[in-house]
Structures are given as C-alpha cells and as structure tokens.
Amino acid sequence: MSTKDRIELLQGTLDLLILRTLQPGPAHGHAIAKAIERTSADVLQVEQGSLYPALHRLIKRGWIAAEDGTSENNRRAKFYRLTAKGRKQLSVETGKWDKLAGAIARILHSSMEEPS
C-alpha cells in the first residue's frame, strides 16, 4: 500500500487501538505499532512520535502498565500490558467509538437533501 493511501490517527483513536492491541496480552512498542498496521491491512500507520507519547499518557491514566523485558530479537524492551482499569476503559471507549461510527455512517449514507 502506498503512503498516500494511509490514514493518520486521531489521538483518542490511537489510545483505543493501543488498548485493544494489548487486550490479548503484553507487547512492546514496536510490536504494538506493527500489530495495528497489520490488523488494519496497512491502512493505519503508527509513527513512533505518536506511539510513545500515547503509551506514556495511558500509563499516567492507569490504563496500562510497563515492565522491562527482552524482545524476540533479544533486545531490552519495555512491555506494556492492560490493567484492570484499562480493560474497563477499553469497553467504555469501544462503546463510544461504535456509537460515533454508527452516527457518522448514518449521515454519510443518508439521503440528505442538498441545502438550498
């Protein structure tokens, strides 16, 4: 997929996607970014300049926790995991996203009349 076909993420959306990506279990930053890209069929690209501030923001809110570990290629890495508070927030944020996406879809696919 070409770079022009990729979509930048809104801040709150990235938080939601990180929480969802960590739902199955802990992961390090690079793995989180790659999982989001892979799962979105490379439509969504997560830049390091957005990812790490988002991870720090989620830690501050108590939605994720970080622990030092070793990555698949034997490098030191921080592994992030969802907290109990984060699991609850994932449910809340998913509900909000579903409601928002449904409302936008209804507008986009409605037979609105052109303003006069």
N, C-alpha and C positions, 0 to 999 in steps of 0.2 A: 504494500500500500504506500502511496506517495505521501510525503509530508503534508502536502496541501489538503489531503483527504482526512487528516487527523483533526481532532476536536480538542480544544483546550478545556480544562475542567474548571468549574466554579469552585471556590474554596470549600463551601459546605458539602458539595458533591464529592470532592476528594476525601473529606473526612468520612463520609458514609461508605465510600468504596474501600477505604482502608479498613474500617471496622468489619465490613463484610468479608474482605480478603482474609482477615485474621480469625474469622469465626471457626474454621476447621482446626486451627492450631497456630502456634508461634511461627514467625517468619522474620528474616532480616530485611532491611530496607530495600535492597536490590531485588530480592525475591518478591516483595510486595508490589513494586513497580512493574516487574515483568508479568506477574500474575494478572494485574489489572489490564495490561496491554494484551496479553494472550487471550484472556476471557472476553475482551471486547473486540476480538478479531483485529487487533492493532488499530482500532479507530481512536481509542483513548491513549494518549501518551503522557506519562507522568515524569516530569522533569525533577531532577534532584533538588533544584531550587524551590520547588513547591512541596516535594515529598517530606523532606526533613523538618521544615517548619510545621507542617501538618502533624507529623509524628510527635513533635515536642508539644504542640497545642493539645493533642489528645492525651498525652501523659499528664499535662498540667490539669486537665479536666478530670483525671482519674479514670478515663475510659480504656486506656491501655497501660501496660507496664513494660519496662525494658530490662533485659538481663544480658550480661556478656556471655558470649558463646563462640563456637567455631563453625564457620560456614562449610558448605560441601567441598569447597576447594582449599580447606584447611587454613582459612584466614580468620583472624579475630573479627567478630562482628557483634553488633547489638541485635538481639532477638526481641521482637515486640509480641506481646500477647494481649488478648482481650481480657479485661477484668469483668467481674460480675456487673459492675456499674455500666461498663461498656456494652455488655450483652443487652441490658435493658435499653440503653440508648440506641443501639442498633435497631431494636424493634420499633422504638418511637420514630427514629429517623426514616426507617423503611416505610412506615405508615404515612408519614408526611410526604415522602417522595412519591409514593403511589397516588396519593390524593392530588398532588401538584401535577404529576404527569397525566393523570386522567383528565384534569381540568383543561390542561393545555391541548391535549388530544381532542377533547370535545370542541374547543374553539377552532382548532385547525381543520377539523373535518365537518364542521357545521355548515349549513347553507345560509351563512350570514349574507344579508343584502349589502350591497355597496353603499357607503354613505353618500348622500346627495350633496 
